[in-house]
Every structure is written in C-alpha cells, then in structure tokens.
Amino acid sequence: AMKEMGLRVPIMVQVTMETVGTMLLGTEMNAVITTLEALPVDVIGLNCATGPELMRPHIETLRENCTRYISVQPNAGLPVLHEGRTHFPLGAAELAKAHVEFVLQFGVNIVGGCCGTTPEHIRAVATAVANLQPAVRGAFGRKMDAAHATVSSLYNAVDARQDHSILISRGTHEHQWFQEIP
C-alpha cells in the first residue's frame, strides 16, 4: 500500500506475551525479534495480557537484542474478577512510575496503556515521561551482520554461528581418541 501511494509511514508491531512468558502458541521474545527484524518494521513492542511487572523480562530482552524503537503498552495490572466485574488494580501513578523506569533503564521509546487503563492513567504517564530521554541501548540502530545473525522458528531463535574448531583423530585400531581444538 505504501508503494502504491508513494508514502513511507512508520510500521509498529506489538505482541502479547502471556503470564507464562511466551506468546499464546509458545513463541519466545527472541523469536519475535528475529522474525520482525527481517521485515521493514520501525517499532517492536509489547501490549496487553499483563501489567508492567510481568513485561519486565521481555523488555530486557528487547533492550539487549532489538535494533528498532521499542514500545510498551501494559494493562493496568492483571485483571481481577470482583463481584462479577473485571477490575484492573494498577493505579495511574503506579503505571506512570513503571513507564519512567522503562524509559530510563531500558530505553523504551513509546509508552502507553492497554486494558484497564483510563484517561487518568494516560495523563499520568504522559506527564511522567514528557521530558525524559530514553536510555541508550547497545543494540539500537545496529545493522544486522554475520556476528549477530540469528534464525528463528515459530518458537525460538538461535544464533547462526558456525563452529570453526578443528577435530583431530589419532589412534590405532584398538584405541582412538579425539581432540577438539578451538
């Protein structure tokens, strides 16, 4: 569509990591990063399913491995059923505090809220992060090269490194031993 219109607009992709630590089908965060970084995606992020606390390990993974901008939009905590109604326990000030940490410590570039957040939550977040500069991330802006190449399946990612060691075999018919030389 962008090519047809002669426009280039930013593309942001967010995934939902469940409370078990993966996406619904079992996909790990590194597989998400590897897959999306092969595409013309400008922002990679997280949204929904959990509050900010359970997103922390995934944000750390993004900080260490993602070369794109990072977005985070948590729920206002994990939903709780109370008297037949869904309640999200995280207050506006708590959400804002979490986002300040994500920006300053993890280099998150875009923040917001998902389920259970209200205009009050978003105002508190906007006020709290308005003048903050995201932490510098080592991976941000890095070009993918052979030293950092990874491949992914539906579930996980692995480094695409080749073992350059030498295998030496010595011995007789009765005894044989191998030595690997890195």
C-alpha positions, 0 to 999 in steps of 0.5 A, spaced: 500 500 500 505 504 501 508 503 494 502 504 491 501 511 494 508 513 494 508 514 502 513 511 507 509 511 514 512 508 520 510 500 521 509 498 529 508 491 531 506 489 538 505 482 541 502 479 547 506 475 551 502 471 556 503 470 564 507 464 562 512 468 558 511 466 551 506 468 546 499 464 546 502 458 541 509 458 545 513 463 541 519 466 545 521 474 545 527 472 541 523 469 536 519 475 535 525 479 534 528 475 529 522 474 525 520 482 525 527 484 524 527 481 517 521 485 515 521 493 514 518 494 521 520 501 525 517 499 532 517 492 536 513 492 542 509 489 547 501 490 549 496 487 553 495 480 557 499 483 563 501 489 567 508 492 567 511 487 572 510 481 568 513 485 561 519 486 565 523 480 562 521 481 555 523 488 555 530 486 557 530 482 552 528 487 547 533 492 550 539 487 549 537 484 542 532 489 538 535 494 533 528 498 532 524 503 537 521 499 542 514 500 545 510 498 551 503 498 552 501 494 559 494 493 562 493 496 568 495 490 572 492 483 571 485 483 571 481 481 577 474 478 577 470 482 583 463 481 584 462 479 577 466 485 574 473 485 571 477 490 575 484 492 573 488 494 580 494 498 577 493 505 579 495 511 574 501 513 578 503 506 579 503 505 571 506 512 570 512 510 575 513 503 571 513 507 564 519 512 567 523 506 569 522 503 562 524 509 559 530 510 563 533 503 564 531 500 558 530 505 553 523 504 551 521 509 546 513 509 546 509 508 552 502 507 553 496 503 556 492 497 554 486 494 558 484 497 564 487 503 563 483 510 563 484 517 561 487 518 568 492 513 567 494 516 560 495 523 563 499 520 568 504 517 564 504 522 559 506 527 564 511 522 567 515 521 561 514 528 557 521 530 558 525 524 559 530 521 554 530 514 553 536 510 555 541 508 550 541 501 548 547 497 545 543 494 540 539 500 537 540 502 530 545 496 529 545 493 522 544 486 522 551 482 520 554 475 520 556 476 528 549 477 530 545 473 525 540 469 528 534 464 525 528 463 528 522 458 528 515 459 530 518 458 537 525 460 538 531 463 535 538 461 535 544 464 533 547 462 526 554 461 528 558 456 525 563 452 529 570 453 526 574 448 531 578 443 528 577 435 530 583 431 530 583 423 530 589 419 532 589 412 534 590 405 532 585 400 531 584 398 538 584 405 541 582 412 538 581 418 541 579 425 539 581 432 540 577 438 539 581 444 538 578 451 538 
